[in-house]
Amino acid sequence: NLRSSHTVPTPRGGGVGIVGAFGLVSLGLWAVGGVPGWAAMAVVGAGLGVAAIGFWDDLGHVPIGWRLVVHAGAAVWGLVWVTAGRGWTIAEGHWATTGDCPYAMWVAAGLMLVWLINLYNFMDGIDGLAAVEAITVASGAAGILFLEQRGDLGLWLLGLAAATGGFLVWNFPPAKIFLGDVGSGFLGCVLGMLALVTVAGGAMTVGSWGILLAVFITDASVTLLRRMVAGERWWQAHRSHAYQHLARRFGHLPVTLAVGALNLFWLLPWAWVASVYPDRAIGGTVIAYLPLLGIAWRAGAGVSEGRFRRKKSIQ
């Protein structure tokens, strides 16, 4: 189809395995007291809602409007449980330690979650990419949490990495099965909710999570903005993400491995700095994102396949 980077029909919906495995991990950690009930309800409950609509879409087709309604509902579900679990009263203006603008914080967090769910789906287009992203981001966050003496949350994130690693065995290039919307939406939602839980608990910062997820955020955001500015039908399926252009040129495996390496060896150190030294988070975020923005622009993020080929031939 217009979005696919493959020529051989391959089954999708394999993300169901990740949903089940992570659900069991979460249940086990909650049973032994490793995960608070409110956090498990926030993360798993929101993730299951997104996975359900994604699975329905994998089987047939669900209009984008209905999907966005469910995504927004999942975000509200998660925010309500986190708010209740942390003992915050929105009407009284208490949101962690910042508290001046509680409703604005709620809206910002909700929009972030909905965008993360969808951008993760956009970025799930070549073999192994979305799985490697989840594994490296979750493992990196777990490492930071262990260093911060928050091994309880660190184990939860390692559980997500392990569940995704089991799927990667079958999704590694050349892929035998795809995540499908059930898997990509679930991963985006769960990573976003885990970010919210760890930030709410004071274990990590927004900046550190923004850096860990920088590859996907940069490519998806630059692509969307560039298509909108060009007057293209940005809501339609396409193959103009930077990773798609690069995969056509170099192949799926090199691009997937490069993203994993960027996450571990470039972004993770800056994410640690942003978490341990919050006053340096803005500078660290700028430094971390600059080369990614350059790569995305140079690789043609947001430029249609035909225009990108003509541009390369002229050069």
N, C-alpha and C positions, 0 to 999 in steps of 0.2 A: 504493500500500500504506500501511500504518500509519505509515511513516516519511517517505514522499515529500512533497515540497513542490511537486510538479508535477502537471499534469493531462494533458499530452501525452506519450505514450510516446517515450522517448529512449534511444538505444543507450548502453550502458555498457562499461567495459573499456578506455576510451581511455588509461588510465594506462600501458598497455603501451608507448606511445610514449615516455613519460618514462623508464621502466625501460631501454629500449634506448638512448636518447640519453645518459642519465647513465652507463650502462655503458661506452659508447664514450669518453666524456669521461674517465672514470676510467682506462680502459685506455691512452689516449693520454698522460695525465699520468704514469702509472706508467712507461710506456715511455721517457719523456724524463727520468725521475728527479725529477719534480715531486711525486710521492706515494710514500711508502714502501710496500713490498710488504705489510707486515703491516697497514697502515692500509687499503689497497685490499681486502685479503681480509676484514678485519673489516666494513667498511661495505658493500661490494658483495655479499659472501657472505651476510650477514644480510639485506640488502634483497631479494636474489633469492629466498630462502626464504619470506619474508613475501609477496612478489609472487606466487609460485607458488600458495600456498594461497588467496590472494585471487582469483586468476584462476579457480581451480577453483570457488570460491564464486560468482563472477560467472556461470559457465556453468550452475551448478545450485544445490546447497546443501550446505554443509559444516557439521556440527554445531559449536556454539561450543566444545565441549570439545576437539575436534581442532584447531581454529584456535588456541586458547590454547596447546596443546602445541607447535605449530609456532612460535608467537610466542616462547614461552619458550626453545625450542631455538635460535632465531635470536639471542636475547639472550645466551645462553651462548656461542654461536659467536663473536659479536663480542667479548665480554669475554675469552675465551680468547686471541684474536688480539691484542687490545690489551695484555693482560698479558704475553704472550710478546714482543711487539714492543718494549715499554718495558723489558723485562728485569726485571720484578717477580717475586718468588717469594712466592706467597701464604702458603705454609707458614711462611716466615720473617718474615711480617708486614710486607712492604714494599708499600705502595700509595702511589705518588707521594711526597709529603712528609708525609702525615698518619699513615699506617702503624700506628696503634694497634689498629685494628679491621678487618683486611683482609676477613674473611668478611662482616662486617656491610656493608662498602662494596660488596662483590660483590652481595650480596642487594639492597641499596638500588638499585644501578645496574641490576640485572636487572629489578626491579619497575618502575622508572622507564621503562625501554625498553618493556616490555609494556604499561604504561598509555598511553604516548605513541602506540604503534601503534594501540591501540583508540580512544583519544579522538580521534585524527585521523580515524578512520573515522566516529565519531559526528558530527564537525563538518563532514563532507562531505555537506551536505544542500541547499545552494542554489547557483545558478550562480556559478562563479568563485571561491567563497570559499576552498576548500582550496588552489587554485592560487595565488591572491593571497597567502595566508598563507605558503606555501612560498617564493614569490619574494621577498617583503619580508623575511622572517626570514633567508633564506639571503643575500640581498644585504646586509642589515644586519650580519650576522655577518662577511661578507667585508670590509665596510668597516672593522670593528673590527680584523680580522686584518691588513689592509694598514697600518693605523695602528700596529700592533704589530710591523711589519716581518716578518710571516708571510705574504707574498704567495703562497707555494706552496699553503698551505691556503685562502687567500682565493680563488685561481683555481678550486679544486675546488668551493667553495661557489657561485661565480658560474656554474660549469658546471651545477650543479643548478638554479639560478635560470633559466638560459637554456633548459634542457631543459623545465622547467615552463612557461616563457613560450611556447614553441612550442605546447604543448598548450592554453594559455589562449586562443589565437587561436580555437579551436573551442569552448571552454568558457565564454567571456565571455558575460554575459547578453544575449540569451536563448541558452542553451547548445544546441549541436547534438550534443554528446556528453558523457558523464560519465566521471569518473575510474574508477569502479567500485572494488571492494575491492582489486583489483590495484594501483591507483594510490594510493589513500588510505593503505592499509597500508604500501606502499613508502615514501611520503613521510614518514610518521610514524617508520618504522624508520630511514631514512637520516638524517633530521634528528637523531634521538636518537643514532645512532652517530657522526655528525660532531661532535655536542656532546661525546661521550665522548672522541673522538680529540683534539679541540682542547684539552679540559681536561687530558687525560693529557699532552699536549705542553707544557703550561704557557702556551699561547697565549691562552686565555680561561678564564673562571671559571664554575662551576656557576651562580652568581647571575646572570651576564649572559645565559646561555642561558634560565634560568627566566624572566627578564624578557622576552626576545625572544618567547617562546612564551606569554606571559601571557594573551592573548585566548582562545586555545583551551583552555589549562589551566583558566582561571577558569570559562568557560561549561560545559565538560564536567564539571568537578568539582562545581560548585555544583548543576548539574542532577542529577547522580547522587546526591549527598548528600540533596538536598531530596526526591527521589523515594523514597529509602530511608526517610527519616524519616516520610514520609507513608504508608508501608506499601504503596506501589504496586509492581507487578511491574517493578522497575527494569531487568531483563534483557531485557524485551520492547521491540519497536520502538515509537517514539513520535515526537511532534512538539512536544516541550516544552522544547527548548533556547531560550535567549534569542534567538539569531540567527534561529530559526524563527518565534518570535512577532513579532520585528521585521520579518522579511521579509514576513509576511502583512499587516503594517500599512503598510510603506513600499515594499515591492518588493525584489527580489533585488539590483539594481544599487546602490542607495544603501547597503545594508548591507555589501555586499562592498567598496565603495570606502571606507566608513567604517572597516572593519577594516584595510585597507591604510594609511589615513592614521594611525590609532592606532599601528600598528606602526612607521611611519617617523618620525612627529613627536612621539610621546609615549614609546613604549617604547624605541626605539633610543638616545636620549640617556641614559636611565637605565641601559641595558645597557652602554653605553660607560663610564659612571661605575663600575659594578660590576666591570668588567674592569680598568680602569686603577687604581682605588682599591679594592682588595678589602676594606679595613677599613670602607668605607662601603656595602658591598653589602647588608647587612641593612636599613639605613635606606632605601636606594634602592629595594629590592624592595618594602618596605611602601608607600612613596609611589606606586610604579608600579602596584601591585595595587589600592589602595583604590578609585579611581574605577571600575575594571573590576568589582570586586565589587558596587559600588553599582548600576552599569548592569545587571549580570546579575540582581541581585535585583529591581530595579525593572521589568525587562523580563519577569519571570516565569519565569526559568530553573528548570526542575523542576516547574512548575505545569502540569497537563494542559491541553490546548487548551480543553476545555469549562469547566473551573474558571476559567481565565484570562479567558475571554470574560465569564463571569458577574461576575467581580471587576471588570473594566473597566466593565461596564454599571452596576454599583452605584455606582462612583466617578463 
